[in-house]
Amino acid sequence: MVDAIKGLFISCDVPMAQFIVDLNASLPASETFIVRMLDPTHMYVLPHVGQMIKSKVEEFRKQNSYRP
């Protein structure tokens, strides 16, 4: 019998993957969302956190953008 878990596949560069891993590590154990790190640039996460990850990444990018 095969166990299947519904989730989202994320593909990104190494720095963004590290940001997501750090975000996951900052949460309590009961709220972590990474199911499996497939390699340094690909991960499988729980489906309900997709929008939260998008908003945190957008916020991170805004903080790290150069504005003359």
Backbone atoms as SQL, in Angstrom:
CREATE TABLE atoms (id INTEGER PRIMARY KEY, chain TEXT, resi INTEGER, resn TEXT, atom TEXT, x REAL, y REAL, z REAL);
INSERT INTO atoms VALUES
  (1, 'A', 1, 'MET', 'N', 0.843, -1.174, 0.000),
  (2, 'A', 1, 'MET', 'CA', 0.000, 0.000, 0.000),
  (3, 'A', 1, 'MET', 'C', 0.890, 1.238, 0.000),
  (4, 'A', 2, 'VAL', 'N', 0.499, 2.221, -0.774),
  (5, 'A', 2, 'VAL', 'CA', 1.248, 3.471, -0.893),
  (6, 'A', 2, 'VAL', 'C', 0.543, 4.556, -0.098),
  (7, 'A', 3, 'ASP', 'N', 1.308, 5.311, 0.678),
  (8, 'A', 3, 'ASP', 'CA', 0.761, 6.460, 1.390),
  (9, 'A', 3, 'ASP', 'C', 0.977, 7.695, 0.524),
  (10, 'A', 4, 'ALA', 'N', -0.060, 8.473, 0.309),
  (11, 'A', 4, 'ALA', 'CA', 0.028, 9.687, -0.508),
  (12, 'A', 4, 'ALA', 'C', -0.335, 10.891, 0.346),
  (13, 'A', 5, 'ILE', 'N', 0.375, 11.978, 0.111),
  (14, 'A', 5, 'ILE', 'CA', 0.119, 13.229, 0.823),
  (15, 'A', 5, 'ILE', 'C', -0.104, 14.308, -0.227),
  (16, 'A', 6, 'LYS', 'N', -1.204, 15.028, -0.121),
  (17, 'A', 6, 'LYS', 'CA', -1.480, 16.128, -1.030),
  (18, 'A', 6, 'LYS', 'C', -0.591, 17.302, -0.647),
  (19, 'A', 7, 'GLY', 'N', -0.043, 17.998, -1.636),
  (20, 'A', 7, 'GLY', 'CA', 0.821, 19.121, -1.326),
  (21, 'A', 7, 'GLY', 'C', 1.163, 19.944, -2.547),
  (22, 'A', 8, 'LEU', 'N', 2.076, 20.884, -2.348),
  (23, 'A', 8, 'LEU', 'CA', 2.562, 21.763, -3.406),
  (24, 'A', 8, 'LEU', 'C', 4.036, 21.489, -3.653),
  (25, 'A', 9, 'PHE', 'N', 4.416, 21.497, -4.917),
  (26, 'A', 9, 'PHE', 'CA', 5.810, 21.353, -5.307),
  (27, 'A', 9, 'PHE', 'C', 6.362, 22.753, -5.542),
  (28, 'A', 10, 'ILE', 'N', 7.442, 23.108, -4.853),
  (29, 'A', 10, 'ILE', 'CA', 8.064, 24.422, -5.009),
  (30, 'A', 10, 'ILE', 'C', 9.445, 24.241, -5.612),
  (31, 'A', 11, 'SER', 'N', 9.696, 25.013, -6.664),
  (32, 'A', 11, 'SER', 'CA', 11.003, 25.044, -7.313),
  (33, 'A', 11, 'SER', 'C', 11.499, 26.487, -7.257),
  (34, 'A', 12, 'CYS', 'N', 12.678, 26.702, -6.708),
  (35, 'A', 12, 'CYS', 'CA', 13.214, 28.053, -6.567),
  (36, 'A', 12, 'CYS', 'C', 14.734, 27.991, -6.509),
  (37, 'A', 13, 'ASP', 'N', 15.367, 29.159, -6.459),
  (38, 'A', 13, 'ASP', 'CA', 16.816, 29.165, -6.335),
  (39, 'A', 13, 'ASP', 'C', 17.212, 28.870, -4.883),
  (40, 'A', 14, 'VAL', 'N', 18.486, 28.625, -4.671),
  (41, 'A', 14, 'VAL', 'CA', 18.973, 28.205, -3.353),
  (42, 'A', 14, 'VAL', 'C', 18.702, 29.257, -2.265),
  (43, 'A', 15, 'PRO', 'N', 18.974, 30.553, -2.498),
  (44, 'A', 15, 'PRO', 'CA', 18.691, 31.531, -1.433),
  (45, 'A', 15, 'PRO', 'C', 17.215, 31.591, -1.042),
  (46, 'A', 16, 'MET', 'N', 16.310, 31.506, -2.020),
  (47, 'A', 16, 'MET', 'CA', 14.883, 31.542, -1.698),
  (48, 'A', 16, 'MET', 'C', 14.464, 30.264, -0.979),
  (49, 'A', 17, 'ALA', 'N', 15.033, 29.139, -1.361),
  (50, 'A', 17, 'ALA', 'CA', 14.741, 27.888, -0.662),
  (51, 'A', 17, 'ALA', 'C', 15.195, 27.986, 0.791),
  (52, 'A', 18, 'GLN', 'N', 16.351, 28.582, 1.021),
  (53, 'A', 18, 'GLN', 'CA', 16.839, 28.743, 2.394),
  (54, 'A', 18, 'GLN', 'C', 15.925, 29.661, 3.194),
  (55, 'A', 19, 'PHE', 'N', 15.404, 30.703, 2.551),
  (56, 'A', 19, 'PHE', 'CA', 14.443, 31.589, 3.216),
  (57, 'A', 19, 'PHE', 'C', 13.205, 30.802, 3.645),
  (58, 'A', 20, 'ILE', 'N', 12.691, 29.947, 2.758),
  (59, 'A', 20, 'ILE', 'CA', 11.499, 29.151, 3.077),
  (60, 'A', 20, 'ILE', 'C', 11.805, 28.140, 4.182),
  (61, 'A', 21, 'VAL', 'N', 12.985, 27.538, 4.144),
  (62, 'A', 21, 'VAL', 'CA', 13.383, 26.598, 5.206),
  (63, 'A', 21, 'VAL', 'C', 13.475, 27.330, 6.546),
  (64, 'A', 22, 'ASP', 'N', 14.053, 28.517, 6.548),
  (65, 'A', 22, 'ASP', 'CA', 14.144, 29.307, 7.786),
  (66, 'A', 22, 'ASP', 'C', 12.765, 29.713, 8.280),
  (67, 'A', 23, 'LEU', 'N', 11.873, 30.065, 7.358),
  (68, 'A', 23, 'LEU', 'CA', 10.495, 30.398, 7.725),
  (69, 'A', 23, 'LEU', 'C', 9.825, 29.194, 8.380),
  (70, 'A', 24, 'ASN', 'N', 10.017, 28.033, 7.818),
  (71, 'A', 24, 'ASN', 'CA', 9.474, 26.792, 8.378),
  (72, 'A', 24, 'ASN', 'C', 10.047, 26.528, 9.774),
  (73, 'A', 25, 'ALA', 'N', 11.348, 26.754, 9.938),
  (74, 'A', 25, 'ALA', 'CA', 12.004, 26.492, 11.226),
  (75, 'A', 25, 'ALA', 'C', 11.573, 27.479, 12.304),
  (76, 'A', 26, 'SER', 'N', 11.099, 28.655, 11.907),
  (77, 'A', 26, 'SER', 'CA', 10.689, 29.657, 12.897),
  (78, 'A', 26, 'SER', 'C', 9.311, 29.367, 13.494),
  (79, 'A', 27, 'LEU', 'N', 8.600, 28.422, 12.929),
  (80, 'A', 27, 'LEU', 'CA', 7.261, 28.072, 13.421),
  (81, 'A', 27, 'LEU', 'C', 7.334, 26.965, 14.467),
  (82, 'A', 28, 'PRO', 'N', 6.314, 26.873, 15.320),
  (83, 'A', 28, 'PRO', 'CA', 6.263, 25.745, 16.260),
  (84, 'A', 28, 'PRO', 'C', 6.181, 24.419, 15.498),
  (85, 'A', 29, 'ALA', 'N', 6.609, 23.360, 16.119),
  (86, 'A', 29, 'ALA', 'CA', 6.652, 22.039, 15.474),
  (87, 'A', 29, 'ALA', 'C', 5.296, 21.616, 14.917),
  (88, 'A', 30, 'SER', 'N', 4.225, 22.014, 15.567),
  (89, 'A', 30, 'SER', 'CA', 2.895, 21.612, 15.113),
  (90, 'A', 30, 'SER', 'C', 2.444, 22.366, 13.861),
  (91, 'A', 31, 'GLU', 'N', 3.154, 23.452, 13.492),
  (92, 'A', 31, 'GLU', 'CA', 2.759, 24.266, 12.342),
  (93, 'A', 31, 'GLU', 'C', 3.745, 24.210, 11.181),
  (94, 'A', 32, 'THR', 'N', 4.774, 23.365, 11.271),
  (95, 'A', 32, 'THR', 'CA', 5.735, 23.286, 10.171),
  (96, 'A', 32, 'THR', 'C', 5.039, 22.748, 8.927),
  (97, 'A', 33, 'PHE', 'N', 5.516, 23.171, 7.765),
  (98, 'A', 33, 'PHE', 'CA', 4.802, 22.874, 6.529),
  (99, 'A', 33, 'PHE', 'C', 5.628, 22.140, 5.477),
  (100, 'A', 34, 'ILE', 'N', 6.933, 22.038, 5.627),
  (101, 'A', 34, 'ILE', 'CA', 7.728, 21.324, 4.632),
  (102, 'A', 34, 'ILE', 'C', 7.572, 19.824, 4.861),
  (103, 'A', 35, 'VAL', 'N', 7.093, 19.140, 3.833),
  (104, 'A', 35, 'VAL', 'CA', 6.918, 17.695, 3.903),
  (105, 'A', 35, 'VAL', 'C', 8.237, 17.007, 3.584),
  (106, 'A', 36, 'ARG', 'N', 8.918, 17.481, 2.501),
  (107, 'A', 36, 'ARG', 'CA', 10.171, 16.848, 2.101),
  (108, 'A', 36, 'ARG', 'C', 11.001, 17.839, 1.285),
  (109, 'A', 37, 'MET', 'N', 12.281, 17.939, 1.622),
  (110, 'A', 37, 'MET', 'CA', 13.246, 18.661, 0.792),
  (111, 'A', 37, 'MET', 'C', 13.759, 17.651, -0.231),
  (112, 'A', 38, 'LEU', 'N', 13.511, 17.892, -1.494),
  (113, 'A', 38, 'LEU', 'CA', 13.901, 16.947, -2.532),
  (114, 'A', 38, 'LEU', 'C', 15.355, 17.146, -2.947),
  (115, 'A', 39, 'ASP', 'N', 15.770, 18.388, -3.031),
  (116, 'A', 39, 'ASP', 'CA', 17.161, 18.771, -3.263),
  (117, 'A', 39, 'ASP', 'C', 17.273, 20.251, -2.869),
  (118, 'A', 40, 'PRO', 'N', 18.424, 20.888, -3.033),
  (119, 'A', 40, 'PRO', 'CA', 18.561, 22.271, -2.551),
  (120, 'A', 40, 'PRO', 'C', 17.625, 23.295, -3.199),
  (121, 'A', 41, 'THR', 'N', 17.008, 22.966, -4.333),
  (122, 'A', 41, 'THR', 'CA', 16.137, 23.942, -4.994),
  (123, 'A', 41, 'THR', 'C', 14.697, 23.470, -5.184),
  (124, 'A', 42, 'HIS', 'N', 14.351, 22.315, -4.656),
  (125, 'A', 42, 'HIS', 'CA', 12.996, 21.786, -4.798),
  (126, 'A', 42, 'HIS', 'C', 12.497, 21.241, -3.461),
  (127, 'A', 43, 'MET', 'N', 11.238, 21.541, -3.168),
  (128, 'A', 43, 'MET', 'CA', 10.639, 21.042, -1.927),
  (129, 'A', 43, 'MET', 'C', 9.168, 20.760, -2.137),
  (130, 'A', 44, 'TYR', 'N', 8.641, 19.940, -1.261),
  (131, 'A', 44, 'TYR', 'CA', 7.237, 19.559, -1.257),
  (132, 'A', 44, 'TYR', 'C', 6.656, 20.053, 0.057),
  (133, 'A', 45, 'VAL', 'N', 5.600, 20.887, -0.017),
  (134, 'A', 45, 'VAL', 'CA', 5.026, 21.490, 1.188),
  (135, 'A', 45, 'VAL', 'C', 3.532, 21.181, 1.276),
  (136, 'A', 46, 'LEU', 'N', 2.970, 21.374, 2.453),
  (137, 'A', 46, 'LEU', 'CA', 1.534, 21.177, 2.649),
  (138, 'A', 46, 'LEU', 'C', 0.753, 22.193, 1.819),
  (139, 'A', 47, 'PRO', 'N', -0.395, 21.812, 1.269),
  (140, 'A', 47, 'PRO', 'CA', -1.121, 22.674, 0.322),
  (141, 'A', 47, 'PRO', 'C', -1.706, 23.952, 0.923),
  (142, 'A', 48, 'HIS', 'N', -2.014, 23.967, 2.188),
  (143, 'A', 48, 'HIS', 'CA', -2.676, 25.131, 2.781),
  (144, 'A', 48, 'HIS', 'C', -1.743, 26.312, 3.052),
  (145, 'A', 49, 'VAL', 'N', -0.449, 26.165, 2.852),
  (146, 'A', 49, 'VAL', 'CA', 0.493, 27.255, 3.151),
  (147, 'A', 49, 'VAL', 'C', 0.966, 27.990, 1.908),
  (148, 'A', 50, 'GLY', 'N', 0.452, 27.652, 0.746),
  (149, 'A', 50, 'GLY', 'CA', 0.898, 28.290, -0.487),
  (150, 'A', 50, 'GLY', 'C', 0.781, 29.803, -0.465),
  (151, 'A', 51, 'GLN', 'N', -0.369, 30.318, -0.067),
  (152, 'A', 51, 'GLN', 'CA', -0.572, 31.774, -0.039),
  (153, 'A', 51, 'GLN', 'C', 0.299, 32.436, 1.022),
  (154, 'A', 52, 'MET', 'N', 0.479, 31.792, 2.165),
  (155, 'A', 52, 'MET', 'CA', 1.321, 32.354, 3.223),
  (156, 'A', 52, 'MET', 'C', 2.770, 32.462, 2.743),
  (157, 'A', 53, 'ILE', 'N', 3.261, 31.444, 2.053),
  (158, 'A', 53, 'ILE', 'CA', 4.623, 31.481, 1.532),
  (159, 'A', 53, 'ILE', 'C', 4.759, 32.596, 0.504),
  (160, 'A', 54, 'LYS', 'N', 3.785, 32.730, -0.389),
  (161, 'A', 54, 'LYS', 'CA', 3.821, 33.793, -1.394),
  (162, 'A', 54, 'LYS', 'C', 3.884, 35.166, -0.751),
  (163, 'A', 55, 'SER', 'N', 3.065, 35.405, 0.270),
  (164, 'A', 55, 'SER', 'CA', 3.050, 36.722, 0.905),
  (165, 'A', 55, 'SER', 'C', 4.349, 36.994, 1.659),
  (166, 'A', 56, 'LYS', 'N', 4.908, 36.000, 2.329),
  (167, 'A', 56, 'LYS', 'CA', 6.182, 36.184, 3.038),
  (168, 'A', 56, 'LYS', 'C', 7.328, 36.442, 2.063),
  (169, 'A', 57, 'VAL', 'N', 7.333, 35.743, 0.932),
  (170, 'A', 57, 'VAL', 'CA', 8.374, 35.945, -0.077),
  (171, 'A', 57, 'VAL', 'C', 8.244, 37.348, -0.677),
  (172, 'A', 58, 'GLU', 'N', 7.019, 37.774, -0.962),
  (173, 'A', 58, 'GLU', 'CA', 6.800, 39.120, -1.507),
  (174, 'A', 58, 'GLU', 'C', 7.266, 40.188, -0.517),
  (175, 'A', 59, 'GLU', 'N', 6.938, 40.006, 0.746),
  (176, 'A', 59, 'GLU', 'CA', 7.370, 40.942, 1.798),
  (177, 'A', 59, 'GLU', 'C', 8.899, 40.975, 1.886),
  (178, 'A', 60, 'PHE', 'N', 9.544, 39.811, 1.824),
  (179, 'A', 60, 'PHE', 'CA', 10.998, 39.705, 1.866),
  (180, 'A', 60, 'PHE', 'C', 11.631, 40.429, 0.673),
  (181, 'A', 61, 'ARG', 'N', 11.075, 40.241, -0.499),
  (182, 'A', 61, 'ARG', 'CA', 11.611, 40.897, -1.703),
  (183, 'A', 61, 'ARG', 'C', 11.455, 42.413, -1.627),
  (184, 'A', 62, 'LYS', 'N', 10.341, 42.896, -1.101),
  (185, 'A', 62, 'LYS', 'CA', 10.134, 44.336, -0.965),
  (186, 'A', 62, 'LYS', 'C', 11.169, 44.941, -0.006),
  (187, 'A', 63, 'GLN', 'N', 11.475, 44.224, 1.069),
  (188, 'A', 63, 'GLN', 'CA', 12.458, 44.714, 2.039),
  (189, 'A', 63, 'GLN', 'C', 13.867, 44.733, 1.452),
  (190, 'A', 64, 'ASN', 'N', 14.148, 43.880, 0.492),
  (191, 'A', 64, 'ASN', 'CA', 15.482, 43.758, -0.062),
  (192, 'A', 64, 'ASN', 'C', 15.612, 44.333, -1.474),
  (193, 'A', 65, 'SER', 'N', 14.724, 45.248, -1.820),
  (194, 'A', 65, 'SER', 'CA', 14.786, 45.889, -3.137),
  (195, 'A', 65, 'SER', 'C', 15.421, 47.266, -3.006),
  (196, 'A', 66, 'TYR', 'N', 16.211, 47.639, -3.987),
  (197, 'A', 66, 'TYR', 'CA', 16.841, 48.956, -3.998),
  (198, 'A', 66, 'TYR', 'C', 15.875, 49.971, -4.573),
  (199, 'A', 67, 'ARG', 'N', 15.673, 51.038, -3.829),
  (200, 'A', 67, 'ARG', 'CA', 14.815, 52.147, -4.293),
  (201, 'A', 67, 'ARG', 'C', 15.621, 53.431, -4.157),
  (202, 'A', 68, 'PRO', 'N', 16.006, 54.012, -5.290),
  (203, 'A', 68, 'PRO', 'CA', 16.805, 55.264, -5.220),
  (204, 'A', 68, 'PRO', 'C', 16.024, 56.444, -4.698);
